[in-house]
């Protein structure tokens, strides 16, 4: 089966893959071998029905999420030192110069 990585936490060693059947599969780092997962990666896997629920096993990377053309690109967050526009004061507002 194929699917898309919904999210994967490398520190915790697990995440979820949404299969082509629209079912979410738990993925554990022990099912990855040498595969390195990131969000939105396209993968193939063996679907398993275990006593703990649906799981992805033998996961293989097919296409990096960053290389996929069917994923909308998100804008980068504003940098900490970028200027942020400030609303202009209305003419009736008094601006105090006393600090």
C-alpha positions as CSV (number, residue, x, y, z in Angstrom):
1,X,0.0,0.0,0.0
2,X,1.0,3.6,-0.5
3,X,0.4,6.6,1.8
4,X,1.4,10.1,2.9
5,X,3.2,10.8,6.2
6,X,0.8,12.9,8.3
7,X,3.4,13.5,10.9
8,X,6.5,11.8,12.3
9,X,8.4,12.8,15.5
10,X,12.0,11.7,15.2
11,X,12.7,12.3,18.9
12,X,9.8,10.1,20.0
13,X,10.3,7.6,17.1
14,X,6.7,7.3,15.9
15,X,4.0,9.0,13.8
16,X,1.1,8.3,11.4
17,X,0.7,7.6,7.8
18,X,-2.6,8.2,5.9
19,X,-3.0,5.2,3.5
20,X,-4.6,5.4,0.1
21,X,-7.6,3.8,1.8
22,X,-8.0,7.0,3.9
23,X,-7.1,5.0,7.1
24,X,-4.4,6.3,9.5
25,X,-1.6,3.8,10.2
26,X,0.7,4.1,13.2
27,X,4.3,3.9,12.3
28,X,7.1,3.1,14.7
29,X,10.8,3.7,14.0
30,X,11.5,-0.1,14.1
31,X,9.4,-0.3,10.8
32,X,11.6,2.1,8.9
33,X,15.0,0.4,8.5
34,X,17.2,3.0,6.9
35,X,14.3,5.2,5.9
36,X,14.1,8.8,7.2
37,X,10.6,10.2,7.4
38,X,9.3,13.7,7.3
39,X,5.8,15.2,7.1
40,X,4.2,14.9,3.6
41,X,6.6,12.2,2.4
42,X,5.0,9.6,0.0
43,X,5.8,6.1,1.2
44,X,4.9,2.5,0.6
45,X,4.3,0.1,3.4
46,X,2.7,-3.2,4.5
47,X,-0.6,-2.6,6.3
48,X,-0.9,-4.7,9.4
49,X,-3.9,-5.2,11.7
50,X,-2.4,-5.7,15.2
51,X,-3.9,-6.0,18.7
52,X,-2.9,-2.3,19.1
53,X,-4.6,-1.2,15.9
54,X,-3.6,-0.4,12.3
55,X,0.1,-0.2,11.8
56,X,2.5,0.5,8.9
57,X,5.4,-2.0,8.6
58,X,8.3,-2.3,6.2
59,X,8.0,1.4,5.3
60,X,9.9,2.7,2.2
61,X,10.3,6.2,1.0
62,X,8.9,6.8,-2.5
63,X,9.1,10.6,-2.7
64,X,10.2,13.4,-0.4
65,X,7.4,15.7,0.7
66,X,9.6,18.7,-0.4
67,X,9.8,17.2,-3.9
68,X,6.1,16.4,-4.3
69,X,4.3,18.8,-6.7
70,X,0.8,17.9,-5.4
71,X,1.5,19.5,-2.0
72,X,0.8,23.2,-1.5
73,X,3.9,25.1,-0.4
74,X,3.5,27.0,2.9
75,X,5.0,30.4,3.4
76,X,8.1,30.6,5.6
77,X,7.4,32.2,9.0
78,X,8.4,35.8,9.6
79,X,12.0,36.2,10.9
80,X,12.4,37.6,14.3
81,X,14.2,40.7,13.1
82,X,11.7,41.6,10.3
83,X,9.7,44.8,10.6
84,X,6.0,44.3,11.3
85,X,3.6,46.9,10.1
86,X,1.9,48.9,12.8
87,X,-1.6,50.3,12.5
88,X,-1.5,54.1,12.1
89,X,-3.0,56.2,14.8
90,X,-6.2,58.0,13.8
91,X,-6.2,61.8,13.6
92,X,-8.3,62.2,16.8
93,X,-6.0,60.1,18.9
94,X,-3.7,62.1,21.2
95,X,-0.2,60.8,21.3
96,X,1.5,61.4,24.6
97,X,5.2,62.2,24.5
98,X,5.5,61.7,28.3
99,X,7.1,58.4,29.1
